[in-house]
Amino acid sequence: MQQTGTWGDDGVESRANLLTVSVPLLLCGIFFAVVGLFLPAEQWFLLAGMMVAYIVPPLGRETIIPVSILLGIPWWLIAFTLAFLDFAGGLFMAWNFPLVLRVPYVGPRIRRFMTAGRAYLDRRPWLERLYFVGLIAFVSLPFDGSGSIIGSVLGRMLGMTKIEVLSCITIGGIIGSFTIALGIDYIVNLIPAGAGTWVSAAVFLLIGIALLVMYRSYSRGWGADA
């Protein structure tokens, strides 16, 4: 199902312009400004920090969401925020993929991932037949920070169009963020009100350790297969 010319590899589309770069950033700015109209200043600044932390690796949903809820940000707000960032990231990648490949440090890492990922997919052709559902599931996983960058790369390798990849990233981001946020909020409600902050922090630490162990096992498995 490989397609060519759908990601602006050649011709005019390969030249990123001010509009394609600025629109995703502008959407994030508008979102943050609108949220600021309803949030107390302290939570607004905390949310800004969580947004930056989510964009910059290696933190992902499994870290950002528990910390945000522990600091008092509503579960539904942090879930929607991270899902929105996934959408904005997917939009940026769809419009500016050639530009991203030229960014120092980021571009070489993406190229290495594409090489390893192509070898992984070549040995598992059945994954390409489940490309749409599979990409949604991959983006939903609470690993590797925002799923928009790696999800866009995988979608490109699978020959998906920009609209297909952006749809998968958006759906996967919503599923992943809201699933984790609901689960963490449920756990928080199980902790007695008088338990104190340290007890809550200890519970979240145990959850984080469990997710870290899962992540290391997942990473080793990918590295061995690829």
C-alpha positions as CSV (number, residue, x, y, z in Angstrom):
1,M,0.0,0.0,0.0
2,Q,3.0,2.3,-0.4
3,Q,2.1,5.7,-1.9
4,T,4.3,8.4,-3.3
5,G,4.0,12.1,-3.3
6,T,1.5,12.3,-0.5
7,W,3.9,13.8,2.0
8,G,5.5,16.6,0.0
9,D,8.8,14.8,-0.7
10,D,9.2,16.6,-4.0
11,G,8.4,19.9,-5.6
12,V,6.7,22.9,-4.0
13,E,5.2,21.1,-1.1
14,S,8.6,20.1,0.2
15,R,9.3,23.8,1.0
16,A,7.9,24.6,4.3
17,N,6.4,28.1,4.5
18,L,5.4,30.4,7.3
19,L,1.8,29.3,7.2
20,T,2.4,25.5,7.6
21,V,4.8,26.1,10.4
22,S,2.9,28.7,12.3
23,V,-0.7,27.4,12.2
24,P,-0.2,24.4,14.5
25,L,1.7,26.7,16.9
26,L,-1.0,29.3,16.7
27,L,-3.7,26.7,17.5
28,C,-1.8,25.7,20.6
29,G,-1.5,29.4,21.6
30,I,-5.2,29.9,21.1
31,F,-6.1,26.8,23.1
32,F,-3.8,27.9,26.0
33,A,-5.3,31.4,26.0
34,V,-8.9,30.2,26.0
35,V,-8.2,27.8,28.9
36,G,-6.6,30.7,30.8
37,L,-10.0,32.4,30.8
38,F,-11.5,29.7,33.0
39,L,-8.6,28.4,35.1
40,P,-7.1,30.0,38.2
41,A,-3.7,31.5,37.5
42,E,-1.8,28.9,39.4
43,Q,-3.4,26.0,37.5
44,W,-2.9,27.9,34.3
45,F,0.8,28.1,34.8
46,L,1.0,24.5,35.9
47,L,-0.8,23.4,32.7
48,A,1.7,25.4,30.7
49,G,4.5,23.5,32.3
50,M,2.8,20.2,31.6
51,M,2.3,21.1,28.0
52,V,6.0,21.9,27.6
53,A,7.0,18.8,29.4
54,Y,4.8,16.6,27.1
55,I,6.3,18.1,24.0
56,V,9.9,17.7,25.1
57,P,11.0,14.0,25.4
58,P,11.2,11.7,27.2
59,L,8.1,12.4,29.4
60,G,4.8,11.0,28.1
61,R,1.2,10.5,29.2
62,E,2.1,7.9,31.8
63,T,4.1,10.7,33.7
64,I,2.4,13.9,32.8
65,I,-1.2,12.9,33.6
66,P,-0.6,11.5,37.1
67,V,1.6,14.5,38.1
68,S,-1.0,16.9,36.7
69,I,-3.9,15.3,38.6
70,L,-1.8,15.2,41.8
71,L,-1.1,18.9,41.4
72,G,-4.8,19.7,41.1
73,I,-5.5,19.9,37.4
74,P,-8.8,18.3,36.5
75,W,-8.4,14.9,34.9
76,W,-10.6,15.8,31.9
77,L,-8.6,19.0,31.2
78,I,-5.2,17.4,31.2
79,A,-6.5,14.5,29.0
80,F,-8.0,16.9,26.5
81,T,-4.9,19.1,26.5
82,L,-2.6,16.2,25.7
83,A,-5.0,14.9,23.0
84,F,-5.0,18.3,21.5
85,L,-1.2,18.5,21.5
86,D,-1.1,15.2,19.7
87,F,-3.5,16.6,17.0
88,A,-1.4,19.8,16.7
89,G,1.8,17.7,16.5
90,G,0.3,15.4,13.9
91,L,-0.8,18.5,11.8
92,F,2.7,20.0,12.1
93,M,4.3,16.7,10.9
94,A,1.9,16.3,8.1
95,W,2.7,19.7,6.7
96,N,6.4,20.0,7.5
97,F,7.8,16.4,7.4
98,P,10.7,17.3,5.1
99,L,11.6,20.3,7.3
100,V,11.6,18.1,10.5
101,L,14.0,15.7,8.8
102,R,16.5,18.6,8.4
103,V,16.4,19.6,12.1
104,P,19.7,18.6,13.8
105,Y,19.4,15.7,16.3
106,V,15.7,15.2,15.6
107,G,16.1,14.4,11.9
108,P,18.8,11.7,12.3
109,R,16.8,10.0,15.0
110,I,13.7,9.9,12.8
111,R,15.8,8.5,9.9
112,R,17.2,5.8,12.2
113,F,13.7,4.9,13.5
114,M,12.5,4.7,9.9
115,T,15.2,2.2,9.0
116,A,14.6,0.0,12.0
117,G,10.8,0.3,11.6
118,R,10.9,-0.6,7.9
119,A,12.9,-3.8,8.8
120,Y,10.3,-4.6,11.5
121,L,7.4,-4.2,9.2
122,D,9.0,-6.2,6.4
123,R,9.1,-9.2,8.7
124,R,5.5,-8.7,9.7
125,P,3.5,-7.9,6.5
126,W,0.2,-8.6,8.4
127,L,0.8,-5.4,10.3
128,E,0.5,-3.4,7.1
129,R,-2.9,-4.9,6.5
130,L,-4.1,-3.6,9.9
131,Y,-2.4,-0.2,9.3
132,F,-5.3,2.1,10.4
133,V,-6.3,0.3,13.6
134,G,-2.7,-0.6,14.3
135,L,-1.5,3.0,14.2
136,I,-4.4,4.1,16.5
137,A,-3.3,1.4,19.0
138,F,0.4,2.5,18.7
139,V,-0.4,6.2,19.3
140,S,-2.6,5.2,22.3
141,L,0.3,3.5,24.1
142,P,1.6,5.6,27.0
143,F,5.2,5.5,25.9
144,D,7.8,7.7,24.1
145,G,6.2,11.1,24.8
146,S,3.8,12.4,22.3
147,G,2.7,9.8,19.8
148,S,2.3,12.4,17.0
149,I,5.9,12.3,15.8
150,I,6.6,8.6,15.8
151,G,3.0,7.9,14.7
152,S,3.5,10.2,11.7
153,V,6.7,8.4,10.8
154,L,5.0,5.0,11.0
155,G,2.1,6.2,9.0
156,R,4.5,7.5,6.3
157,M,6.3,4.1,6.2
158,L,2.9,2.4,5.8
159,G,2.1,4.6,2.8
160,M,-0.9,6.3,4.5
161,T,-2.1,9.7,3.4
162,K,-1.8,12.8,5.6
163,I,-5.5,12.7,6.5
164,E,-5.4,9.1,7.5
165,V,-2.3,9.6,9.7
166,L,-3.8,12.7,11.3
167,S,-7.1,10.9,12.0
168,C,-5.2,8.0,13.6
169,I,-3.1,10.3,15.7
170,T,-6.1,12.2,16.9
171,I,-8.2,9.2,17.7
172,G,-5.3,7.4,19.4
173,G,-4.4,10.5,21.4
174,I,-8.0,10.8,22.7
175,I,-8.2,7.1,23.6
176,G,-4.8,7.0,25.3
177,S,-5.1,10.3,27.2
178,F,-8.6,9.8,28.5
179,T,-8.1,6.1,29.4
180,I,-5.1,7.0,31.5
181,A,-6.7,10.1,33.1
182,L,-9.8,8.1,34.0
183,G,-7.8,5.4,35.5
184,I,-5.6,7.7,37.6
185,D,-8.7,9.7,38.7
186,Y,-10.3,6.5,39.8
187,I,-7.2,5.5,41.8
188,V,-7.1,9.0,43.4
189,N,-10.7,8.6,44.5
190,L,-9.8,5.4,46.3
191,I,-7.1,7.1,48.4
192,P,-8.7,8.3,51.7
193,A,-9.1,12.0,52.0
194,G,-6.9,12.3,55.1
195,A,-4.1,10.2,53.7
196,G,-2.0,13.2,52.8
197,T,0.1,14.2,49.9
198,W,2.9,11.8,50.6
199,V,0.7,8.8,50.4
200,S,-0.7,10.0,47.1
201,A,2.8,10.6,45.8
202,A,3.9,7.1,46.9
203,V,0.9,5.5,45.0
204,F,1.8,7.4,41.9
205,L,5.5,6.5,42.3
206,L,4.5,2.8,42.3
207,I,2.4,3.3,39.2
208,G,5.3,5.1,37.5
209,I,7.7,2.3,38.4
210,A,5.3,-0.3,37.0
211,L,4.9,1.7,33.7
212,L,8.7,2.1,33.5
213,V,9.2,-1.6,33.7
214,M,6.6,-2.1,31.0
215,Y,8.3,0.5,28.9
216,R,11.8,-1.0,29.2
217,S,10.4,-4.4,28.3
218,Y,8.6,-2.9,25.3
219,S,11.8,-1.0,24.2
220,R,14.0,-4.1,24.5
221,G,11.5,-6.1,22.4
222,W,11.4,-3.5,19.7
223,G,15.2,-3.2,19.6
224,A,15.6,-7.0,19.4
225,D,13.0,-7.4,16.6
226,A,14.1,-4.4,14.6
